[in-house]
Amino acid sequence: MKTHFSTTFFLFFLVLAVNVGFWSCKETNPYEVESYFSNNEKDTLLANIITYTSAYAKGASNATRFEPSFRKEYVSRLGQFRFANYFVAPDSTHYFFIIRPVGSGMYQRGVGGKFKMGKDLMPVDYEELWCTPHFKSDTTVKERGGFLFKAMIKEGNIDKYLTMKHYVEWPDSTLVYDKKIKEWVATKPMLPQP
């Protein structure tokens, strides 16, 4: 009787320990933006990134896009953009991978880059390092962008993957990111069409 009770007691605690270990070791994504920001902070930061990465608000220019009068339009685009991955490195560099619409919204692409955090969740030294081609499939954008994101935080860039055209559309021989004006620019002047 004592042996049966001891064995049952031992098995009960073994099962309990395994279950507690399973739930406490449950894998979480170390690259979730929610690990760093509340929902309101996340929306503010994403609206700031949208102001850099999306088309100008009506009447805005490169020099004026952050003026308060244009903020409402950029905030209205929040539903079309989302963080896929986010990471703050020990040197306080913030790395991001967002998914954004292309054209009418039937397609989407991944955009990855880095910045330092300024006041009021405003990115400074903002730089986009890569854009994926556009895809219909959300899974494809997440997988390919996720691969580039991990390479970016490990290496600080994705230089050795630039020839993988099914992963990286830009930068390429025609379009590069200009860190001064914070936009993608053509490497050669466009010739007028005849």
Secondary structure as GFF3:
##gff-version 3
##sequence-region A 1 194
A	DSSP	alpha_helix	2	24	.	.	.	ID=ss1
A	DSSP	three_ten_helix	33	35	.	.	.	ID=ss2
A	DSSP	alpha_helix	39	53	.	.	.	ID=ss3
A	DSSP	alpha_helix	68	75	.	.	.	ID=ss4
A	DSSP	three_ten_helix	78	80	.	.	.	ID=ss5
A	DSSP	beta_strand	82	88	.	.	.	ID=ss6
A	DSSP	beta_strand	94	102	.	.	.	ID=ss7
A	DSSP	beta_strand	107	117	.	.	.	ID=ss8
A	DSSP	three_ten_helix	119	121	.	.	.	ID=ss9
A	DSSP	beta_strand	123	131	.	.	.	ID=ss10
A	DSSP	alpha_helix	138	155	.	.	.	ID=ss11
A	DSSP	three_ten_helix	159	161	.	.	.	ID=ss12
A	DSSP	beta_strand	175	178	.	.	.	ID=ss13
A	DSSP	beta_strand	183	186	.	.	.	ID=ss14
###
